[in-house]
């Protein structure tokens, strides 16, 4: 079983659940689109309705709500903040509550019970929200969660990497290295479906977990 990097005791890291819960309590959630992400919804059109789909760092869960209402039967969501889950369940009361996981994503993801359980993992503003020092943990977690041949896909920011986040930036060079083995990077390029404020500041990517 892989292990996550320890949190630094020197500063309050923005991946702590209390940090994100406070952001929701204070309505400081400027990343929230108040609706589904066009690029993710377009990608999901090719998914079978019974595909097991995970959306980590889902926030208010707009993409999960859209997929659920479209008839996808195996949608799973995760966010650090209990308030995000509460807001989601108010809007979507028929969604199975146990499929919205709250708390430390990396602890949950390391559990052998979820090893190889997902066909697709959708990325949007989760990778950019974790400290850069934990990005290797992110790649390990996604490889642990996907079945062989499963896909990690979504949007990644391309503004310069900074320690003054979240959000933290990134580059094509970083993503090419990060999503090499055990992945095969099938796509990394401009997204024609970016929302206006993020146009030319993000790329769409798709990485497939090797089958052997």
C-alpha positions, 0 to 999 in steps of 0.5 A: 500500500502506498503512503502519503507524505506527512503534512508540514507542521510548520504551516497550516496546509490548505489540504486540511479539512478545517481549512476548506470547511471554513472556506465554505462556512464563509462562502469564500468559494470563488472557484465554484461555477454554480453549474457543471463543467462543460468539458467534463460533461462533454467527456462523460457523454462517451461513458456507459451509464453504469461506469463507476465514476469518481469526482475528487475535490468535487466541491458543491458537486455540480458535475456529480449532480448532472451525471446523477440526473442523466442516469449514471448509476455509479457516481462517487464524490469526495470533498474535504468539507462537510458543508459541501456535502450538506449543500449537495444533498439539499439539492440532490436528496435522492443521491446515495449519501454514502457515495459522497465521501468527506474528510481526508481524501488520501487516507480514504484513497489508500484503503485496499477496499477501493483499490481498482474500483473506478473506471473514470476519475474526473479532475477539475480544481482538485489537483491545483488545490493540493500543495505541490509537494503532495502531487506525487501522492495524487498520481499514486492515489489515482493509480490505486483507485483506477482499474487497469485501463481506467482513465483519469481525465479533466482540466489542469491549470497552466499558469506558473507554479506558485507557493502562494495558493491554492490554487497552485499552478502547473505546466505542460512539462510537469503534467507530461512527467506526472502522468507518465508510467504507470499512466499513458498520457493520451491527451494534453492540450487546449480545451475548447470548452473552457469557461471564459475566465479560464480560457487559455489558462487550462488544458484538457488531459486524459491519462489511461492506467496501463493494463500490465 
